[in-house]
Amino acid sequence: MRNLLLLICIALCAGYFLVGFSPFRPRVANNLGWRHGMDGTYFGWLSSVYSERELDLIGSPSSASEDGAISVELLLSSGHRQTGVVGTILALYDGHLPPNLLIAQWKSELLLRVPVRNADGRRIRREVGAGLDLRRGIRRFIAVTSGPGGTRFYIDGELSKAYPRLIPQPETLRGRLVVGDAPEGNSHWSGELAGMAVFNRSLDAREVGRHFELWTNKKWRDIAAEPGLAALYNLGERSGRTIPDRSVSGNPLIAPEYYRRFRKTVLVPPWRDPHRYFSDTGDVSLNILGFIPLGFFYFFYRSRIRPGRTWHNLGLAALLSGTISLVIELIQVYLPTRSSTLTDVICNTAGGLAGAFLAALARPLLGPRASAETANRGHAPPGD
C-alpha cells in the first residue's frame, strides 16, 4: 500500500508539471492581424507593438507644452472578454514598474492608472474609470486629457467623466509606448486599434470634438499639423514590421515577428493587480482544489512511515505542495504563455494543506493497519 501511495504522489506531481508548462513554447508568434478591408490592427492573445524610442513629453519640441500635461487619443473596437482580467491597451514604460501611465480595460470599463503624490508626498498609483461601456465590436473614439486642470475622459467627442484633482507628475511623462499588453506581459488586451495620437499638452473639448470628426472621416493626417503632437499612428498602415509615426518625432511602432515582454516578473504578489487575482475566483478555486489530492495522498504515505507524527506530516504535505508550485512558477518566468505569480503558490500550498487535513480526519480508517506495520518492524511509533 505504501508503494502505491508513493506512485500516486509521483503521478500527481508529474501531472502538475505537465499542466504548469503546457503549452511549452519559449517563443510564440506575435498575434497581430491585418485583414483585407481592415483599417486598423487586430490585437489577439499574446500580441503587442512598441515605439522604437522613448517619448519624452516634457522635452518635446513643441512650444505649446504644458507642465505635467498629456493627451492620448485612441480609435478602437474592443474584442476583450468581459472577465475580471485587466487588459492593457497602452502603457508608457520607462524601464520601471509600475508603468508611468496605463490605459486598460477591465470587464467593459475603461481604466486609467497614473502615479500621483499623496498627502505625505509619497508616490502612489491612482486608478480611475471613464464611465464607458466598451461593448465588443463597437468602434469608439476615446480621448484622455490630463494637465494642471485635472483629467478628463471624452467618448466619441463628448465629455464622459472629469477628475479635477487627478494631475500626473511631470517627471512621469516619459517612456516607450507599449500597446496591446503590459510591459511585464501579464495583461493581454484584444481588439482592433485603428488610430492613436499622443500630445504633450491637455486638449480642450473643442479640439477633441474636431479630432473625433477627423478620425471618423479618415482625415487624420490633418492632425499632424497640431501643436504639441508627439506621436501619430494610423494602425492600418504598415511598412514591413513597422507602423510609421506621422508626427515630426518620426518614432515608429515596431511590430516584431515574435511576442515580446519588456520585463520578466517573478512571483507577482496579488496586491500588485487586485483586478486580476481577487476577481478571478474561478482560477483561485482551481489552484486550491487542484493540489488537494497531492496533500491527501502524501499525508497517507507519510503516515505509513511515521504514523504518530501528525503535525509533522501535515507540514511536510504543505511543504511538498509549496515546493512543487514554486518550481513551476519560477520556470514559468521564461514562458511567454504563462505568468509567474505568488498567488498560485499560496493557493497551491493551501490546497495541499487542506488535502492533508482531510487525510488526517480520515486516518482512523487506516490507523490499526499502520500501527501493525510499525510493530512488525520492531519499534514503537514516535509521538507527536
Salt bridges, closest charged atoms under 4 A:
ASP39 OD1 - ARG139 NH2 2.94
GLU52 OE1 - ARG53 NH1 3.45
ASP56 OD1 - ARG174 NH2 3.67
GLU73 OE2 - HIS211 ND1 2.64
ASP94 OD1 - HIS96 ND1 3.53
GLU127 OE1 - ARG113 NE 2.50
GLU127 OE2 - HIS275 NE2 2.75
ASP133 OD2 - ARG135 NE 2.71
ASP156 OD2 - ARG140 NH1 3.13
GLU171 OE2 - ARG117 NH2 3.11
ASP181 OD2 - HIS188 ND1 2.73
GLU192 OE2 - ARG139 NH2 3.12
GLU207 OE2 - ARG201 NH2 2.73
GLU226 OE1 - ARG201 NH2 3.85
GLU226 OE2 - ARG210 NH2 1.84
GLU226 OE2 - HIS211 NE2 3.31
GLU237 OE2 - ARG221 NH2 2.99
GLU237 OE1 - ARG246 NE 3.22
ASP273 OD1 - ARG113 NH2 3.55
GLU373 OE2 - ARG304 NH1 3.15
